[in-house]
Amino acid sequence: MKTKCHSVRLASLVSISDKAVAFDGSEAIIPKSQVFGSDYSVQKSDAYWISAWILEQKKIQYSAKKEAWFDISTGEMLPTYTVTKHVPDKIINKNVKPIKELKR
């Protein structure tokens, strides 16, 4: 089974009380089972992978731009695929007369 997670930059994450403090000062208690580990690609501050469904319930600052899927039983990151559908613009046909100079 897999769950969607977001990378959340936090000012602190206290393991004893499971209280997360965001940079804007908002605080939330997050269960340890919903924290899937550190996001090492963020270098400016500490970031953690937290379940998307718990973030939607809590009033803590986060961005949904960076997301990944994790396996619940192993805690490992799964490959993430993005499928986009290209819809071409409609082109209006124009009645163009041929140029006489270019005719044979």
C-alpha positions as CSV (number, residue, x, y, z in Angstrom):
1,M,0.0,0.0,0.0
2,K,1.3,3.5,-0.8
3,T,0.6,7.0,0.6
4,K,1.2,10.4,-0.9
5,C,3.7,12.6,1.1
6,H,4.8,16.2,0.8
7,S,8.3,17.6,1.7
8,V,7.7,20.1,4.6
9,R,10.4,22.5,5.7
10,L,10.2,22.9,9.5
11,A,12.0,25.0,12.0
12,S,11.9,22.1,14.5
13,L,10.5,18.6,14.9
14,V,10.5,17.4,18.5
15,S,10.5,13.7,18.8
16,I,9.3,13.5,22.4
17,S,6.1,15.4,21.9
18,D,5.7,15.0,18.1
19,K,5.2,18.7,17.8
20,A,6.2,20.3,14.5
21,V,6.9,24.1,14.3
22,A,6.8,25.7,10.8
23,F,8.7,28.9,9.9
24,D,5.6,31.1,10.1
25,G,5.2,30.0,13.8
26,S,2.3,27.6,13.3
27,E,2.5,24.4,15.4
28,A,0.9,21.0,15.0
29,I,1.1,17.6,16.6
30,I,2.0,15.0,14.0
31,P,2.0,11.3,14.7
32,K,5.3,9.6,14.2
33,S,3.8,7.0,11.9
34,Q,3.0,9.8,9.4
35,V,6.6,11.2,9.2
36,F,8.5,9.1,6.6
37,G,12.0,10.6,7.2
38,S,14.2,13.5,6.2
39,D,14.3,15.1,2.8
40,Y,18.0,15.4,2.2
41,S,17.6,17.3,-1.1
42,V,16.7,20.5,0.8
43,Q,19.8,22.2,2.0
44,K,18.7,25.6,3.4
45,S,16.8,24.0,6.4
46,D,15.5,20.8,7.7
47,A,12.7,19.2,5.7
48,Y,10.7,16.0,6.3
49,W,8.4,13.8,4.3
50,I,5.0,13.9,5.9
51,S,1.7,12.3,4.8
52,A,-0.4,14.5,2.7
53,W,-3.7,13.5,4.4
54,I,-2.4,14.5,7.8
55,L,-1.1,17.8,6.5
56,E,-4.6,18.7,5.1
57,Q,-6.1,18.1,8.6
58,K,-3.5,20.2,10.5
59,K,-3.0,24.0,10.4
60,I,0.7,24.0,9.5
61,Q,2.4,25.8,6.7
62,Y,3.5,23.5,3.8
63,S,3.8,23.6,0.1
64,A,2.3,20.9,-2.2
65,K,4.9,21.5,-4.9
66,K,7.2,18.7,-3.9
67,E,5.6,15.4,-3.4
68,A,6.5,11.7,-3.4
69,W,4.9,8.3,-2.8
70,F,6.0,6.1,0.0
71,D,5.4,2.4,0.8
72,I,3.6,2.3,4.2
73,S,5.0,-1.1,5.2
74,T,8.7,-0.5,4.3
75,G,8.8,3.3,4.5
76,E,10.8,3.4,1.2
77,M,10.2,6.1,-1.5
78,L,8.5,4.8,-4.6
79,P,9.1,6.1,-8.1
80,T,6.8,9.0,-9.0
81,Y,5.4,9.5,-12.4
82,T,3.6,12.5,-13.8
83,V,1.3,12.1,-16.7
84,T,0.4,15.2,-18.7
85,K,-2.0,15.3,-21.6
86,H,-1.2,17.7,-24.5
87,V,-4.2,19.4,-26.0
88,P,-3.2,21.2,-29.2
89,D,-4.6,24.7,-30.0
90,K,-7.3,24.8,-32.6
91,I,-6.1,26.3,-35.9
92,I,-8.6,28.1,-38.1
93,N,-8.2,27.3,-41.8
94,K,-7.8,30.4,-43.9
95,N,-8.8,30.6,-47.6
96,V,-5.5,31.5,-49.1
97,K,-5.2,32.1,-52.9
98,P,-2.0,30.8,-54.5
99,I,0.6,33.3,-55.6
100,K,0.7,33.5,-59.4
101,E,4.4,34.0,-59.5
102,L,5.1,30.7,-57.7
103,K,2.9,28.6,-60.1
104,R,4.5,26.6,-62.8
